[in-house]
């Protein structure tokens, strides 16, 4: 008899550079724990970021900007992502790189404004009349096709809904049957149908169907309480950019000319300031009425020194806007020329009038012991086993070269130890891969020694 183990159908995620970062790792008083939530060291920077998180949560930080400045590989992006984790998934977080503004087919300022609007959320609360419950019956009723022929069409759908209080049988329009199919609704699912629009939302599988043998792909929800027909507060989260795009799309007809016109248009259409102002008016009206609530999110711009003088001046205007997100910049540059100029040298390549508006958080180089802790954390995240002396050797390599290079050696070293028939990475495996791959310092030294052998 053949017995096979059923593998979980949960998709294995690729382990990215910052997969291990789960938060800032602060205690109740806001002090940084040496190693917690995926971050190690950088205590002052993490504590400063914790204060920023508190300011964002208390809505006292909107329209302000923060700069993370430090040498390469000191955890600037990790801290920005940790801030996003602390705020939770309901607060919009939009990451971008400074060079993105030059690599698009639309204006530089438009790219910045798009990302600004992506970082501002709008939480809309609506009280809707809904039918909610667990599906007990789902029967499409077919009739003869009125257009003739042998096919049949669905005239209506009979659906049974059950709650803890009672049951109801509904006769629905055939258009709602298409919505049910799109949501992949089956008997045993908990759904709600909006009475006015007929929109269908599948909330999950009823927890009465949950068993220990089920695979982990399904989300189980409890049986709804109250009546099937009720008034329910529906919360919808959108960003201002979503509203811009929805209103900018032309509502053309179905004739050939309008379809051709849409085909001839460029891939990205620029959204006018006039349209944005109209949307802002509507948003402000909803906020005043208490229907909606503004959720200022975080716009993270890495490699800020890649922006030029024009985009820096545009940032001034955007930061002073009444509707503005919290902006976090990051850079690894010292004093350098501002892009777009030939002779203006400024700290971090940022104009002094913008620097004056920023709160600056400094990140410092890691010590050897910090590096060892980070390498242990990465090895644990990637599911690798190392001997203690291998960790020590890797942290020494990281101190002489860079932390990134030391972390990158983990996977090739694991491959080397597998080839040698072992599961645990040894110091010798690290030495072998270190001799096969060069870091930036050794490579530049090799270039300076053999410069005459290379083409100019």
Secondary structure by P-SEA (a helix, b strand, c coil): cbbbbbcccccccccccccccccccccccccccccccccccaaaaaaaaaaaaaaaaacccccbbbbbcccccccaaaaaaaaaaaacccbbbbbbcccccccccccaaaaaaaaaaaabbbbbbbbcccccccccbbbbbbccccccccbbbbcbbbbbbbcccbbbbbbbcaaaaaaaaaacccccccccccccccbbbbcccccccccccccccbbbbcccccccbbbbbbbbbbcaaaaaaaaacccccccaaaaaaaaacccbbbbcaaaaaaaaaaaaaaaaaccbbbbbbbbbbcccccccaaaaaaaaaaaacccccbbbbbbccccccccccccccccccccaaaaaacbbbbbbbbcaaaaaaaaaaaaaaacccccaaaaaaaaaaaaaccaaaaaaaaaaaaaaaaaaccccccaaaaaaaaaacccaaaaaaaaaaacccccc
